[in-house]
Amino acid sequence: RPDLSSCDGIVLLAGAIVPGKYLRGTPISLRETDNLLRTVPRHAPLIAGGWAIRGWRQQGWTPLRSNLFLCVQDTDATLNHFLESGEFKHQRRTTEQWNDWANHGALSKAVRQHPDLVSEQDGNSTPGPLTYEVEVYQGCVRYKQGCKFCIEPKKGVPIFRTPEQVIEEVKIAIESGVTNVRLGGMTDVYTYMAEGVVELEYPQPNPEPIAKLLHGLRDLDGLEILHTDNANPSIIAENLELAGEITHTLVETLSDGSVLSFGLESADPTVHEANWLNCDTNQLKIAVRHINEHGRKRGARGLPQLLPGLNFIAGLNGETSKTYQMNQQLLQEMKNEGLWLRRINIRQVEGEGFQEIPEVEFRQFKKWVRDEIDGPLLEEMFPLGQRLNAIRWESHDDRIRLPHNITDESHRSESCRGNSGVTFGRQVGAYPILVGVPYHIPLESISDVIITGHGKRSISAVEAKLNLNTASQKQFQAIPGIGEKTAWNLISERVKRNHRGTSFSSLEDAFESIDLVPSELALKILEVQ
């Protein structure tokens, strides 16, 4: 761990740990934080934001420090006030401060020295998988009576950054080496600079500003992946014509694999009313149909261009065992209708004033979703034989990238390709699918793959365009229809030909020589070079 004994002070900026598997890195934990703080001088001030408040209030975090200040407003503005005055005081940043600090941040060491900004593989440097998240606006248009579990409505009337301001920050980030950007901080992309935010329960989407922002970003040289954040299905459902214009812009400008997270939280009308939730099941279905209608076409990387995601929260007031039955019924109805949901996030409510979660029903619901919805949907969205492009390989033999994957250069060497083991990787994006290949591929390299199988929330694949004249036995065995014996026969025949100074001239030549009819997947995967 780093030695912080010479620090003048500490600012802790950290994200909340959300449900799911972390492959490349995780937010800092309370235990890690405590270990770090033991090396900080007692007199040094510590300023921390919402993550620390959550740990302090809900997880019993009690670091005994006289100079600890937990910010309930904007951490950057609170720090600025402390540096100017020496006083701890909650502060909100102004729009001018927000843009100024964001632009300086895009040039900072946090970006330029980030370990994922550049990838090293066999002595070659390439752009890394770092995704730069830019804040577009703050708050929620439902600030008058927003969801009870959410902090965004408490921020008051939303504050929007202009398209020009966001584009300028991203331009600076690209100059710092960034190639991948996610538009974040938005509770709803459809209400960016919307009409009637103060006056209306359902503000009218304003297609022009978001189009100006997205097309302006796409005009920047060096930007590759562009994804966005959440969407409110009720806004889409109540404003289909205007929302349709925005959806068209999203499909036209975002990278494929984009996901709009829809916060239904519960299909139970009683829970909806008790917690002031933002949409009902009818509005949700309208919005899901709308995104499916416009976004299912596949893009350059082989992914559907734009799909909805769906969030459920357990433990909200008014919840009963029937709530979970209603949730299941809703999902089953959408499945029967042939609608796609890229991800279904099921989490437990945080904070005080909510119900105790019925553990049995909660676990049963999660299992049902994984077995009956996620699995079948995965097979539809990622069918066998589908090609996915630009998979970045991240870990060997474990779904978590372990330290030796980074420190041991053999994991990044071309010499490991085709060796025994498993390699895990993903495409760059907001909600990438985990891809597993049953042999080693150099880490930090990039490959195109052909899908060969499905897990509950991941897929298995084999690299596309495997050279029949150089592939290893493990690579052959990874192809459906080619077992250990067939793989060995292919390699034996190849060795014999090499001794005669020849090689396989075609796929037909290779498989005829061992008296085997190749599978359709084998024909998609293999080639002769």
Number of C-alpha atoms within 10 A of each C-alpha: 7 7 11 15 15 10 12 12 16 15 14 16 15 15 14 14 12 13 10 9 11 13 17 13 10 14 14 15 16 18 10 11 14 13 13 15 18 13 15 19 14 16 12 16 19 20 21 21 21 19 20 25 16 15 15 15 12 12 11 10 16 11 13 8 13 11 13 17 20 20 22 16 16 15 22 21 20 24 23 15 17 17 11 8 10 10 12 18 16 17 18 15 17 11 11 10 14 17 19 13 15 21 19 13 16 24 18 14 11 11 18 18 11 12 12 16 21 19 17 16 18 16 10 8 11 13 14 20 22 20 19 20 17 20 18 23 22 19 20 27 27 24 19 13 15 18 21 17 19 13 12 21 21 15 14 14 17 22 17 18 18 17 19 13 18 23 22 18 22 26 19 17 26 20 15 17 19 26 22 25 24 21 21 19 19 23 25 23 24 26 27 26 24 20 14 15 20 15 8 11 14 20 20 21 28 19 21 14 17 22 20 16 17 21 18 16 22 18 11 14 11 14 18 14 22 25 25 25 20 20 22 22 30 23 24 27 20 17 16 17 12 16 22 18 15 22 23 15 18 23 21 17 20 23 23 25 28 28 28 25 24 27 24 23 25 26 23 21 17 15 19 22 14 14 20 15 21 22 21 18 19 14 18 24 17 16 24 24 19 21 25 19 13 16 24 19 15 14 17 13 17 17 24 23 25 28 28 25 21 20 15 17 16 23 20 23 20 16 22 17 11 11 19 20 14 16 19 18 13 19 19 15 12 16 17 9 10 13 21 23 25 23 20 19 18 19 17 15 19 15 11 9 10 17 14 13 16 13 11 9 17 18 11 12 17 16 13 13 20 16 13 15 20 22 16 16 21 21 15 11 16 22 16 17 18 17 21 23 19 17 23 21 23 27 28 25 18 15 19 17 18 16 9 12 18 15 10 10 15 16 23 25 17 15 13 16 19 20 15 16 15 17 22 27 28 21 24 23 22 19 15 17 21 18 26 27 24 22 24 25 30 24 28 25 20 18 18 18 23 23 24 23 18 19 15 16 15 16 21 19 25 30 22 19 17 20 14 23 20 14 16 20 21 20 24 26 19 21 23 16 17 18 15 13 10 18 20 17 17 22 18 13 15 20 15 12 13 13 9 9 8 11 20 19 13 15 16 13 12 20 16 12 14 13 11 13 11 16 13 11 18 23 13 15 24 21 16 15 13
